[in-house]
Amino acid sequence: MMYFYKIDSKLAFSFLNIDNLNKGSLEDMNSHDKLYYLFRGNPLNTRDTYMVSHEDLLFVHKEDYNLLNLCENKDHDLPPAVIDKIKHKKVIGVNILFPNWKDKLNDVKKKKYKINVLGLGDVGSTLTIGLRLLGGDILDEIGIYSRNEFAKKRWFYELGQIYSTDKDKFPKVTMCDYDNLFDCDLFAFCASAFVPKVGEKVADVRMAQFEKNSNIIDIYAKEARKRNFKGIFAVVSDPVDLLCKRAYLSSNTNEDGDFDSLGLCPSQIQGYGLGVMHARAVFYSNFIDGAHHYSEKGRAFGPHGKGLIIANDINNYDNELSLTLTNKTIRANLDVRDVGFKPYIAPALSSGALSILATLRGDWNFSATFLGDIFMGAKNRRLNNVIEVERNKLDTILLNRIEETYNYLRSIL
C-alpha cells in the first residue's frame, strides 16, 4: 500500500505508515514538481538519499554492488503519475532513519560554490591550478590551507597570478585558517602522510597509505561533525575508497565510541581516485587492438589500484580485452615512475579538479560513492544535490568482477 505525506511544502510517499506526518494524496502531485520517497535503512549500510532513476529502486531490500545492475522488472503496481516522475528524475529517496532526514527535503542547488582545499603538496597544488583555470563557471572562491604557512602563502601568490583578460573566468583565491576550513560548499582532503619516493620499494602502497592517512582524516572528519558541515567532503588522498569509509565512521562516532549518525551523511562523502584510471584507460586504449571505442563506450569501476575494473564496452563486454586494458591501466603509474618521476599530475587533474568540477556542475564523472557498507567507484552524477549512480544491464562476467572487488574492499574494512 502506498501512503502520501505533506511535509511543510513538500510531498512525499512511502510504503510505510509513518506516524506524526500529515497525510497527503496522489492528487497532490499535480501541484508538486519533486516527489520524495521515504524508506528505512540501517545507516551503516544504506544511503541517506539517492536519485530514484528507475522504479525497481523503490523495492531494494539490500544495497550492494547490484545497484549498478539495471533490472527491468516491471511487475510493480505503481501509479502512472509516480512512474512519470521517476522517468523525469523527479523522485528522490530519503532514508528516515537518519536523524536529519528532513533537511534533505530542502537542499537547493547553488549557482556557484566555494571549495576549500586541505594540503598543498604535489596533488593539492596541482588540483588548485586546475580549479583556478577551469572552474570560473561554477566556483566563486578557492580557499587554500596548509599547516606550512610558507607553502600557503606561496600558492596564494602563484594561483592569484594566473590570469588573462577575462576577469570572470577565474575564481578568487583566499587563504584559510583552521577555524574556517569548513566554511565552504566542498572540502577537498588532499593531505597525505606518505607517498613513496621514486624507486622506493613498498610491499603494499595502498595499505601503507591507508594506515598513515587514516589518522589524519580522522581529525578532519570529526571537525566536520563539530562544525555541522553540510557540504561535500571530497577525499582525494589515497586510498580514496577506504578513506571515505574511515571518514564516515569517524564523523559518526560519539565520545562513547558508539555510531550515532549525527556526523557526515554518506551522500556528503565522495572519493576522487577513479577519474584518472578512466583517463589512463582512454590513453592506453589507443594502443590496444580492438579497444579504441573505450573512450565512448567503456567504463571504470572500483578503487584506484588493486581491484580496479576496466570494461572495454558496457554494452558489448569483452572479458579478455577488458583484462588487458585493466592491467595496462593499473601499471600506468609505474610507467611514469620508470622514467624517474612521481605520477601525480594526471591524478590531480583527472581524478581531482575535473571530476570535482563535474560533480558540482551535475555532470557524469567517475568517483567513489556509498554502495552498501563501502565506498566504491563508478560513474555517477549529482542531480538536485542527490547522487545518481549510472546503472546498466551488466554482462554476467563483468558483474562477477564487480562482486569480487566489492568483497575485496569489504574484507579490508
FENQUIWO-V270633 format. One record per pair of residues at least 12 apart in sequence whose ideal C-beta (glycine too) atoms are under 8 Angstrom apart, sorted by the first residue. I is the first residue (numbers start at 0). J is the second residue. D is the distance in Angstrom with one decimal. If there is no record, write none. Layout:
i-><I | I>
j-><J | J>
d-><D | D>
This chain:
i-><0 | 0 | 1 | 1 | 1 | 1 | 1 | 1 | 2 | 2 | 2 | 2 | 2 | 3 | 3 | 3 | 3 | 3 | 4 | 4 | 4 | 4 | 4 | 4 | 5 | 5 | 5 | 5 | 5 | 6 | 6 | 6 | 6 | 6 | 7 | 9 | 9 | 9 | 9 | 9 | 10 | 10 | 10 | 10 | 10 | 10 | 10 | 11 | 11 | 11 | 11 | 11 | 11 | 11 | 12 | 12 | 12 | 12 | 12 | 13 | 13 | 13 | 14 | 14 | 15 | 15 | 15 | 17 | 17 | 25 | 25 | 28 | 28 | 28 | 32 | 33 | 33 | 33 | 33 | 33 | 34 | 34 | 34 | 34 | 34 | 35 | 35 | 35 | 35 | 35 | 36 | 36 | 36 | 36 | 36 | 36 | 37 | 37 | 38 | 38 | 38 | 38 | 39 | 39 | 39 | 40 | 40 | 40 | 41 | 42 | 42 | 42 | 42 | 42 | 42 | 42 | 43 | 43 | 44 | 44 | 44 | 45 | 45 | 45 | 46 | 46 | 46 | 46 | 46 | 46 | 46 | 47 | 47 | 47 | 47 | 47 | 47 | 47 | 47 | 48 | 48 | 48 | 48 | 48 | 48 | 48 | 48 | 48 | 49 | 49 | 49 | 49 | 49 | 49 | 49 | 50 | 50 | 50 | 50 | 50 | 50 | 50 | 50 | 50 | 51 | 51 | 51 | 51 | 52 | 52 | 52 | 52 | 53 | 53 | 53 | 54 | 54 | 54 | 54 | 54 | 54 | 55 | 55 | 55 | 55 | 55 | 56 | 57 | 57 | 57 | 58 | 58 | 61 | 62 | 62 | 63 | 63 | 63 | 64 | 64 | 64 | 64 | 64 | 64 | 64 | 64 | 66 | 66 | 66 | 66 | 67 | 67 | 67 | 67 | 67 | 67 | 67 | 67 | 67 | 67 | 68 | 68 | 68 | 68 | 68 | 69 | 69 | 69 | 69 | 71 | 88 | 88 | 88 | 91 | 91 | 91 | 96 | 97 | 97 | 98 | 98 | 99 | 102 | 106 | 106 | 106 | 107 | 108 | 108 | 108 | 109 | 111 | 111 | 111 | 112 | 112 | 112 | 112 | 112 | 112 | 112 | 113 | 113 | 113 | 113 | 113 | 113 | 113 | 113 | 113 | 114 | 114 | 114 | 114 | 114 | 114 | 114 | 114 | 114 | 114 | 114 | 114 | 115 | 115 | 115 | 115 | 115 | 115 | 115 | 115 | 115 | 115 | 115 | 115 | 116 | 116 | 116 | 116 | 116 | 116 | 116 | 117 | 117 | 117 | 117 | 117 | 117 | 117 | 117 | 117 | 118 | 118 | 118 | 118 | 118 | 118 | 118 | 119 | 119 | 119 | 119 | 119 | 119 | 119 | 119 | 120 | 120 | 120 | 120 | 121 | 121 | 121 | 121 | 122 | 122 | 122 | 122 | 122 | 122 | 122 | 122 | 123 | 123 | 123 | 123 | 123 | 123 | 124 | 125 | 125 | 125 | 125 | 125 | 125 | 126 | 126 | 126 | 126 | 126 | 126 | 126 | 126 | 127 | 127 | 127 | 127 | 127 | 127 | 128 | 128 | 128 | 129 | 129 | 129 | 129 | 129 | 129 | 130 | 130 | 130 | 130 | 131 | 131 | 131 | 131 | 131 | 132 | 132 | 133 | 133 | 133 | 134 | 134 | 134 | 135 | 135 | 135 | 135 | 135 | 136 | 137 | 137 | 137 | 138 | 138 | 138 | 139 | 139 | 140 | 140 | 140 | 140 | 141 | 141 | 141 | 141 | 141 | 142 | 142 | 142 | 142 | 142 | 142 | 142 | 142 | 143 | 143 | 143 | 143 | 143 | 143 | 144 | 144 | 144 | 144 | 144 | 151 | 152 | 154 | 155 | 155 | 155 | 158 | 159 | 159 | 180 | 180 | 181 | 181 | 181 | 181 | 181 | 183 | 184 | 184 | 184 | 185 | 185 | 185 | 185 | 185 | 185 | 186 | 186 | 186 | 186 | 186 | 186 | 186 | 187 | 187 | 187 | 187 | 188 | 188 | 188 | 188 | 188 | 188 | 188 | 188 | 188 | 189 | 189 | 189 | 190 | 190 | 190 | 190 | 190 | 191 | 191 | 191 | 191 | 191 | 191 | 192 | 192 | 192 | 192 | 192 | 193 | 193 | 193 | 193 | 194 | 194 | 194 | 195 | 196 | 197 | 197 | 197 | 197 | 198 | 204 | 204 | 205 | 205 | 205 | 205 | 205 | 205 | 206 | 206 | 208 | 208 | 208 | 209 | 209 | 209 | 209 | 209 | 209 | 212 | 212 | 212 | 213 | 213 | 213 | 215 | 216 | 216 | 216 | 216 | 216 | 216 | 217 | 217 | 217 | 219 | 220 | 220 | 220 | 220 | 220 | 220 | 220 | 220 | 221 | 221 | 221 | 223 | 223 | 223 | 223 | 224 | 224 | 224 | 224 | 224 | 228 | 228 | 229 | 230 | 231 | 231 | 231 | 231 | 232 | 232 | 232 | 232 | 232 | 232 | 233 | 233 | 233 | 233 | 233 | 234 | 234 | 234 | 234 | 234 | 234 | 235 | 235 | 235 | 235 | 235 | 237 | 237 | 237 | 238 | 238 | 238 | 238 | 239 | 239 | 239 | 239 | 239 | 239 | 239 | 239 | 239 | 239 | 240 | 240 | 240 | 240 | 240 | 240 | 240 | 240 | 240 | 240 | 240 | 241 | 241 | 241 | 241 | 241 | 242 | 243 | 243 | 243 | 243 | 243 | 243 | 244 | 244 | 244 | 244 | 246 | 246 | 247 | 247 | 247 | 247 | 247 | 247 | 249 | 250 | 250 | 251 | 265 | 265 | 266 | 266 | 266 | 266 | 268 | 268 | 269 | 269 | 269 | 269 | 269 | 270 | 270 | 270 | 270 | 270 | 271 | 271 | 271 | 271 | 271 | 271 | 272 | 272 | 272 | 272 | 272 | 272 | 272 | 273 | 273 | 273 | 273 | 273 | 273 | 273 | 273 | 273 | 273 | 273 | 273 | 274 | 274 | 274 | 274 | 274 | 274 | 274 | 274 | 275 | 275 | 275 | 275 | 275 | 275 | 276 | 276 | 276 | 276 | 276 | 276 | 276 | 276 | 276 | 277 | 277 | 277 | 277 | 277 | 278 | 278 | 279 | 279 | 279 | 279 | 280 | 280 | 280 | 280 | 280 | 280 | 280 | 280 | 281 | 281 | 281 | 282 | 283 | 283 | 283 | 283 | 284 | 284 | 284 | 287 | 287 | 287 | 287 | 289 | 289 | 289 | 290 | 290 | 290 | 290 | 292 | 292 | 293 | 293 | 293 | 293 | 296 | 296 | 296 | 296 | 296 | 297 | 297 | 297 | 297 | 297 | 297 | 298 | 298 | 298 | 298 | 298 | 298 | 299 | 299 | 299 | 299 | 300 | 300 | 300 | 300 | 300 | 300 | 301 | 301 | 301 | 301 | 301 | 302 | 302 | 302 | 302 | 302 | 303 | 303 | 303 | 304 | 305 | 305 | 306 | 306 | 306 | 306 | 307 | 307 | 307 | 307 | 308 | 308 | 308 | 308 | 308 | 308 | 309 | 309 | 309 | 309 | 310 | 310 | 311 | 313 | 313 | 314 | 316 | 316 | 316 | 316 | 318 | 318 | 318 | 321 | 350 | 354 | 357 | 358 | 358 | 359 | 361 | 361 | 361 | 362 | 363 | 363 | 363 | 363 | 364 | 364 | 364 | 365 | 365 | 365 | 366 | 368 | 368 | 370 | 370 | 371 | 371 | 372 | 372 | 373 | 373 | 373 | 373 | 375 | 375 | 375 | 377>
j-><14 | 16 | 13 | 14 | 25 | 77 | 78 | 81 | 14 | 15 | 16 | 17 | 22 | 22 | 23 | 24 | 25 | 27 | 17 | 20 | 21 | 22 | 23 | 37 | 20 | 21 | 22 | 23 | 27 | 20 | 21 | 35 | 101 | 104 | 104 | 31 | 33 | 35 | 104 | 105 | 23 | 27 | 28 | 31 | 33 | 34 | 35 | 23 | 34 | 35 | 36 | 37 | 93 | 104 | 34 | 35 | 36 | 37 | 81 | 36 | 37 | 38 | 38 | 57 | 37 | 38 | 39 | 37 | 95 | 78 | 80 | 80 | 81 | 84 | 89 | 84 | 89 | 90 | 91 | 383 | 81 | 84 | 89 | 90 | 91 | 90 | 91 | 92 | 93 | 104 | 51 | 57 | 90 | 91 | 92 | 93 | 93 | 95 | 92 | 93 | 94 | 95 | 94 | 95 | 96 | 62 | 94 | 96 | 96 | 94 | 96 | 97 | 251 | 258 | 260 | 265 | 258 | 372 | 62 | 371 | 372 | 62 | 94 | 96 | 62 | 92 | 94 | 265 | 266 | 369 | 386 | 93 | 94 | 97 | 100 | 103 | 264 | 265 | 266 | 91 | 92 | 93 | 94 | 103 | 264 | 266 | 385 | 386 | 91 | 92 | 266 | 385 | 386 | 387 | 388 | 88 | 90 | 91 | 92 | 382 | 383 | 385 | 386 | 387 | 85 | 90 | 91 | 92 | 85 | 88 | 387 | 390 | 69 | 85 | 390 | 73 | 75 | 77 | 81 | 82 | 85 | 69 | 70 | 71 | 72 | 75 | 92 | 75 | 77 | 92 | 72 | 75 | 371 | 370 | 371 | 370 | 371 | 405 | 370 | 371 | 375 | 398 | 401 | 402 | 404 | 405 | 370 | 371 | 388 | 390 | 300 | 370 | 377 | 388 | 389 | 390 | 391 | 393 | 398 | 401 | 390 | 391 | 392 | 393 | 398 | 390 | 391 | 392 | 393 | 392 | 382 | 383 | 387 | 103 | 383 | 385 | 260 | 260 | 264 | 260 | 261 | 264 | 229 | 383 | 384 | 385 | 384 | 361 | 383 | 384 | 184 | 137 | 138 | 139 | 137 | 138 | 139 | 183 | 184 | 185 | 359 | 138 | 139 | 140 | 141 | 142 | 182 | 183 | 184 | 185 | 130 | 134 | 138 | 140 | 141 | 142 | 183 | 184 | 185 | 186 | 187 | 355 | 141 | 142 | 143 | 144 | 175 | 180 | 181 | 182 | 183 | 185 | 186 | 187 | 130 | 141 | 142 | 143 | 144 | 187 | 189 | 144 | 145 | 180 | 186 | 187 | 188 | 189 | 190 | 219 | 144 | 145 | 188 | 189 | 190 | 191 | 236 | 143 | 144 | 145 | 147 | 150 | 151 | 154 | 189 | 189 | 190 | 191 | 194 | 194 | 341 | 343 | 347 | 189 | 191 | 235 | 236 | 343 | 346 | 347 | 351 | 145 | 187 | 189 | 190 | 235 | 347 | 154 | 343 | 344 | 347 | 348 | 351 | 352 | 187 | 189 | 235 | 347 | 348 | 351 | 352 | 355 | 141 | 143 | 154 | 158 | 172 | 352 | 158 | 161 | 352 | 347 | 348 | 351 | 352 | 353 | 356 | 170 | 352 | 355 | 356 | 158 | 161 | 169 | 170 | 172 | 161 | 169 | 352 | 353 | 356 | 170 | 352 | 356 | 165 | 167 | 168 | 169 | 170 | 360 | 356 | 359 | 360 | 170 | 356 | 359 | 170 | 171 | 170 | 171 | 172 | 173 | 158 | 170 | 171 | 172 | 173 | 172 | 173 | 174 | 175 | 179 | 180 | 182 | 183 | 155 | 158 | 172 | 173 | 174 | 175 | 174 | 175 | 176 | 177 | 180 | 174 | 174 | 172 | 172 | 173 | 174 | 172 | 171 | 172 | 219 | 222 | 222 | 223 | 226 | 228 | 230 | 230 | 230 | 231 | 359 | 230 | 231 | 233 | 355 | 358 | 359 | 219 | 223 | 228 | 230 | 231 | 232 | 233 | 233 | 235 | 351 | 355 | 216 | 219 | 232 | 233 | 234 | 235 | 236 | 242 | 246 | 235 | 236 | 351 | 212 | 215 | 216 | 219 | 236 | 208 | 211 | 212 | 215 | 236 | 237 | 208 | 211 | 212 | 214 | 215 | 207 | 208 | 211 | 212 | 208 | 341 | 343 | 207 | 341 | 336 | 339 | 340 | 341 | 336 | 237 | 304 | 237 | 238 | 241 | 302 | 304 | 305 | 238 | 411 | 236 | 237 | 238 | 237 | 238 | 241 | 242 | 245 | 411 | 236 | 237 | 242 | 241 | 242 | 245 | 236 | 234 | 236 | 242 | 245 | 246 | 249 | 245 | 246 | 249 | 246 | 232 | 245 | 246 | 247 | 249 | 250 | 262 | 263 | 249 | 250 | 262 | 246 | 250 | 262 | 263 | 250 | 251 | 261 | 262 | 263 | 263 | 267 | 267 | 267 | 267 | 268 | 269 | 358 | 246 | 250 | 263 | 267 | 268 | 269 | 269 | 270 | 271 | 355 | 358 | 246 | 268 | 269 | 270 | 271 | 367 | 271 | 272 | 347 | 350 | 351 | 272 | 303 | 304 | 272 | 302 | 303 | 304 | 270 | 271 | 272 | 273 | 302 | 303 | 350 | 367 | 374 | 376 | 270 | 272 | 301 | 302 | 303 | 367 | 373 | 374 | 375 | 376 | 408 | 302 | 374 | 408 | 411 | 412 | 270 | 268 | 269 | 270 | 367 | 369 | 374 | 372 | 373 | 374 | 412 | 263 | 268 | 262 | 263 | 265 | 268 | 369 | 374 | 262 | 262 | 263 | 263 | 368 | 369 | 368 | 369 | 385 | 386 | 369 | 374 | 358 | 366 | 367 | 368 | 386 | 366 | 367 | 368 | 374 | 376 | 350 | 351 | 354 | 355 | 366 | 367 | 302 | 303 | 346 | 350 | 366 | 367 | 376 | 299 | 300 | 301 | 302 | 303 | 350 | 354 | 365 | 366 | 367 | 376 | 377 | 349 | 350 | 351 | 353 | 354 | 364 | 365 | 366 | 303 | 345 | 346 | 348 | 349 | 350 | 299 | 303 | 307 | 309 | 328 | 329 | 350 | 365 | 376 | 297 | 298 | 299 | 349 | 365 | 345 | 349 | 327 | 328 | 331 | 345 | 293 | 297 | 299 | 309 | 324 | 325 | 327 | 328 | 293 | 294 | 297 | 331 | 324 | 327 | 328 | 331 | 297 | 311 | 324 | 320 | 323 | 324 | 327 | 311 | 317 | 320 | 311 | 320 | 323 | 324 | 311 | 312 | 309 | 311 | 312 | 324 | 311 | 312 | 313 | 314 | 315 | 309 | 310 | 311 | 312 | 313 | 324 | 310 | 313 | 377 | 378 | 389 | 391 | 328 | 365 | 376 | 378 | 375 | 376 | 377 | 400 | 401 | 404 | 375 | 376 | 401 | 404 | 408 | 367 | 375 | 376 | 404 | 408 | 346 | 350 | 376 | 329 | 329 | 407 | 403 | 404 | 407 | 408 | 325 | 328 | 329 | 404 | 321 | 325 | 397 | 400 | 401 | 404 | 321 | 324 | 325 | 328 | 394 | 397 | 324 | 391 | 393 | 391 | 393 | 394 | 396 | 397 | 394 | 396 | 397 | 397 | 366 | 366 | 380 | 380 | 381 | 381 | 380 | 381 | 382 | 380 | 378 | 379 | 380 | 389 | 378 | 379 | 380 | 377 | 378 | 379 | 379 | 386 | 388 | 388 | 405 | 405 | 409 | 409 | 412 | 405 | 408 | 409 | 412 | 404 | 405 | 408 | 389>
d-><6.8 | 7.9 | 7.4 | 6.3 | 8.0 | 7.8 | 7.3 | 7.9 | 7.4 | 6.9 | 5.8 | 7.2 | 7.4 | 6.8 | 3.8 | 5.4 | 6.2 | 6.4 | 6.7 | 4.3 | 6.3 | 6.4 | 5.4 | 7.2 | 7.8 | 4.6 | 7.2 | 4.3 | 6.9 | 6.4 | 7.3 | 7.7 | 6.7 | 6.1 | 7.4 | 7.4 | 7.3 | 6.1 | 4.7 | 8.0 | 5.6 | 5.3 | 6.5 | 4.2 | 7.8 | 5.9 | 7.1 | 7.6 | 7.1 | 4.0 | 7.1 | 5.2 | 7.4 | 7.7 | 6.5 | 7.5 | 6.2 | 7.2 | 7.1 | 6.7 | 4.0 | 6.7 | 7.7 | 7.8 | 6.5 | 7.1 | 6.7 | 6.6 | 7.1 | 5.8 | 6.6 | 5.2 | 7.7 | 7.2 | 6.4 | 8.0 | 5.4 | 7.5 | 6.5 | 7.2 | 7.0 | 5.0 | 6.0 | 4.8 | 7.5 | 7.4 | 5.3 | 7.8 | 5.2 | 6.0 | 5.7 | 6.1 | 5.7 | 6.9 | 4.7 | 6.8 | 5.6 | 5.2 | 6.3 | 7.5 | 6.1 | 7.1 | 6.9 | 5.9 | 5.2 | 7.1 | 5.0 | 6.2 | 6.9 | 7.2 | 5.8 | 5.8 | 7.6 | 7.7 | 4.5 | 7.8 | 6.6 | 6.1 | 6.5 | 5.5 | 3.8 | 5.4 | 5.9 | 7.7 | 6.5 | 7.5 | 6.5 | 5.2 | 6.4 | 5.4 | 7.8 | 7.5 | 5.0 | 4.7 | 7.1 | 6.8 | 4.2 | 5.4 | 5.3 | 6.2 | 6.2 | 5.5 | 7.0 | 5.1 | 7.6 | 5.1 | 5.2 | 7.4 | 7.5 | 4.7 | 7.6 | 6.4 | 6.1 | 7.3 | 7.6 | 6.2 | 7.8 | 6.4 | 7.6 | 5.6 | 7.7 | 4.8 | 6.6 | 3.7 | 5.5 | 4.0 | 6.6 | 5.2 | 7.3 | 6.6 | 5.3 | 6.6 | 6.6 | 6.8 | 6.6 | 7.4 | 5.6 | 5.9 | 8.0 | 6.0 | 5.5 | 8.0 | 5.1 | 7.9 | 5.3 | 7.3 | 6.9 | 7.1 | 7.5 | 7.8 | 8.0 | 6.4 | 7.5 | 6.5 | 4.9 | 6.5 | 3.9 | 6.5 | 6.2 | 7.0 | 7.1 | 7.8 | 5.1 | 5.6 | 7.9 | 4.1 | 5.8 | 7.9 | 6.1 | 7.1 | 7.3 | 7.6 | 5.8 | 6.6 | 7.6 | 6.0 | 7.3 | 6.6 | 8.0 | 6.4 | 6.8 | 7.4 | 7.2 | 4.7 | 5.9 | 4.1 | 5.6 | 5.2 | 7.7 | 7.6 | 5.7 | 7.9 | 7.3 | 7.6 | 6.8 | 5.1 | 7.5 | 5.5 | 6.2 | 5.7 | 6.1 | 7.5 | 7.7 | 7.1 | 4.1 | 7.5 | 7.4 | 7.4 | 6.1 | 5.6 | 6.7 | 6.1 | 6.2 | 4.4 | 6.2 | 5.8 | 6.6 | 7.9 | 4.1 | 6.2 | 5.3 | 7.3 | 5.5 | 4.4 | 7.8 | 6.6 | 7.7 | 4.5 | 5.3 | 7.6 | 6.3 | 7.7 | 6.2 | 7.4 | 5.4 | 7.0 | 6.1 | 7.0 | 4.7 | 7.8 | 6.1 | 7.2 | 7.8 | 3.9 | 7.6 | 6.5 | 5.5 | 5.7 | 7.3 | 7.4 | 4.1 | 7.5 | 5.3 | 7.0 | 7.7 | 6.7 | 6.9 | 5.3 | 6.9 | 4.6 | 6.0 | 5.2 | 7.8 | 6.6 | 6.9 | 6.7 | 5.5 | 6.0 | 5.4 | 6.7 | 7.9 | 6.5 | 7.1 | 3.6 | 3.7 | 6.7 | 7.3 | 6.2 | 7.9 | 4.3 | 7.4 | 4.9 | 6.5 | 5.2 | 7.6 | 7.1 | 7.9 | 6.5 | 7.6 | 7.6 | 6.5 | 4.2 | 7.2 | 5.3 | 7.3 | 6.3 | 7.5 | 5.2 | 6.4 | 4.5 | 6.7 | 7.8 | 7.6 | 3.5 | 7.6 | 7.6 | 7.6 | 5.7 | 6.5 | 5.7 | 3.6 | 6.5 | 7.6 | 7.9 | 6.8 | 6.2 | 6.7 | 4.6 | 7.3 | 4.0 | 5.0 | 7.9 | 6.0 | 6.1 | 6.5 | 5.8 | 7.7 | 7.9 | 7.0 | 7.1 | 7.7 | 6.9 | 4.8 | 6.7 | 2.8 | 6.7 | 8.0 | 7.0 | 5.2 | 7.4 | 7.1 | 5.2 | 5.2 | 5.8 | 6.6 | 6.7 | 6.5 | 7.7 | 6.3 | 7.2 | 6.1 | 5.4 | 7.5 | 5.4 | 7.9 | 6.3 | 4.1 | 5.4 | 6.0 | 7.7 | 6.1 | 5.0 | 5.5 | 3.8 | 7.7 | 7.6 | 5.9 | 7.3 | 5.6 | 5.2 | 7.5 | 6.0 | 7.1 | 5.4 | 7.4 | 5.1 | 7.4 | 7.9 | 5.1 | 7.3 | 4.2 | 7.7 | 7.8 | 7.9 | 6.1 | 6.4 | 7.3 | 6.6 | 7.4 | 6.0 | 6.4 | 7.4 | 4.0 | 7.5 | 7.2 | 5.8 | 5.4 | 7.2 | 7.9 | 6.0 | 7.7 | 5.1 | 4.4 | 7.9 | 5.0 | 7.5 | 7.1 | 6.8 | 5.8 | 4.2 | 4.4 | 7.5 | 6.0 | 4.5 | 7.0 | 7.8 | 5.4 | 4.3 | 5.6 | 6.8 | 7.9 | 6.9 | 7.6 | 7.0 | 6.9 | 6.3 | 7.1 | 5.4 | 6.5 | 4.7 | 5.7 | 7.4 | 6.7 | 6.2 | 6.2 | 7.0 | 6.6 | 5.1 | 6.1 | 5.9 | 7.6 | 7.7 | 4.7 | 6.0 | 7.6 | 7.4 | 5.2 | 7.8 | 7.9 | 6.1 | 7.0 | 8.0 | 5.9 | 7.8 | 4.7 | 7.2 | 7.9 | 3.9 | 5.7 | 7.3 | 5.9 | 5.9 | 5.4 | 4.5 | 7.1 | 7.6 | 7.0 | 8.0 | 7.9 | 7.8 | 5.6 | 5.9 | 6.7 | 6.0 | 7.6 | 7.9 | 7.5 | 6.4 | 4.4 | 7.6 | 7.7 | 5.1 | 6.6 | 7.9 | 7.8 | 7.5 | 4.9 | 6.0 | 8.0 | 5.3 | 5.0 | 6.9 | 7.9 | 7.9 | 5.3 | 7.3 | 6.0 | 7.9 | 6.8 | 5.0 | 8.0 | 7.2 | 7.5 | 5.2 | 5.7 | 5.2 | 7.1 | 7.0 | 8.0 | 4.5 | 7.7 | 7.3 | 7.4 | 4.1 | 7.6 | 4.1 | 4.1 | 7.1 | 6.6 | 5.8 | 6.4 | 7.8 | 8.0 | 5.7 | 6.9 | 5.6 | 4.7 | 7.4 | 6.9 | 3.7 | 6.8 | 7.0 | 7.6 | 7.5 | 7.0 | 5.9 | 7.8 | 6.0 | 7.1 | 6.1 | 8.0 | 5.6 | 5.4 | 4.8 | 7.4 | 5.5 | 7.8 | 5.9 | 5.9 | 7.8 | 6.4 | 6.9 | 7.2 | 4.6 | 6.7 | 7.8 | 4.9 | 7.5 | 7.8 | 6.9 | 5.2 | 6.5 | 6.3 | 7.6 | 7.3 | 6.3 | 6.6 | 6.6 | 3.4 | 6.1 | 3.8 | 7.9 | 7.4 | 6.0 | 7.9 | 5.7 | 7.7 | 7.9 | 5.4 | 7.1 | 7.8 | 4.7 | 7.6 | 4.8 | 6.9 | 4.8 | 6.1 | 6.5 | 6.0 | 7.8 | 7.9 | 7.3 | 6.2 | 6.6 | 7.0 | 5.0 | 7.3 | 4.3 | 5.7 | 7.8 | 3.7 | 8.0 | 5.9 | 5.4 | 5.5 | 6.7 | 5.7 | 7.8 | 6.1 | 6.3 | 5.6 | 7.6 | 7.7 | 7.8 | 3.2 | 4.1 | 6.9 | 7.7 | 3.6 | 7.7 | 7.1 | 7.1 | 5.6 | 7.1 | 6.9 | 6.7 | 5.3 | 6.6 | 6.0 | 8.0 | 6.0 | 3.2 | 7.8 | 5.4 | 7.0 | 4.7 | 5.6 | 5.1 | 6.2 | 5.2 | 7.6 | 6.8 | 3.2 | 7.3 | 5.2 | 7.7 | 6.8 | 6.8 | 5.5 | 7.8 | 7.4 | 7.6 | 6.2 | 6.7 | 8.0 | 4.1 | 5.8 | 6.4 | 3.5 | 7.7 | 4.5 | 3.8 | 7.5 | 6.4 | 4.0 | 6.3 | 4.9 | 6.6 | 7.2 | 5.1 | 4.4 | 8.0 | 4.1 | 4.3 | 5.1 | 5.9 | 5.7 | 7.3 | 5.6 | 8.0 | 7.9 | 7.3 | 7.8 | 7.8 | 7.9 | 4.2 | 7.5 | 4.6 | 6.2 | 4.0 | 7.8 | 4.6 | 4.2 | 7.2 | 5.8 | 6.2 | 6.1 | 4.8 | 5.6 | 7.8 | 7.8 | 4.7 | 6.1 | 4.6 | 7.6 | 7.5 | 6.4 | 4.2 | 6.2 | 6.9 | 7.0 | 7.7 | 6.2 | 7.3 | 6.1 | 6.1 | 7.0 | 7.6 | 7.2 | 5.6 | 5.6 | 5.9 | 7.7 | 5.5 | 7.5 | 6.1 | 7.8 | 5.8 | 7.5 | 6.7 | 7.6 | 4.4 | 6.0 | 6.5 | 7.7 | 6.8 | 6.0 | 5.6 | 6.2 | 7.0 | 7.7 | 4.7 | 4.8 | 7.8 | 6.1 | 7.9 | 7.7 | 7.9 | 5.3 | 6.8 | 7.7 | 7.3 | 6.1 | 5.3 | 7.9 | 5.6 | 6.8 | 6.3 | 5.4 | 7.4 | 4.3 | 7.7 | 7.6 | 7.5 | 6.3 | 7.3 | 6.7 | 7.8 | 7.2 | 7.5 | 6.8 | 7.5 | 7.6 | 7.7 | 4.2 | 4.9 | 6.5 | 6.0 | 6.5 | 5.6 | 7.7 | 7.8 | 6.5 | 7.5 | 5.1 | 6.1 | 5.9 | 5.7 | 4.7 | 4.1 | 5.4 | 8.0 | 5.5 | 5.9 | 5.1 | 7.8 | 7.5 | 7.9 | 3.8 | 6.8 | 5.0 | 7.9 | 5.0 | 7.5 | 7.5 | 7.8 | 5.5 | 7.5 | 7.5 | 5.7 | 7.7 | 5.8 | 5.6 | 5.7 | 6.0 | 5.7 | 7.2 | 4.8 | 6.9 | 7.2 | 6.9 | 6.7 | 7.3 | 5.6 | 8.0 | 6.5 | 5.4 | 6.4 | 7.4 | 7.4 | 7.3 | 7.9 | 6.8 | 7.9 | 6.9 | 4.8 | 5.6 | 6.3 | 7.3 | 6.3 | 6.2 | 6.6>
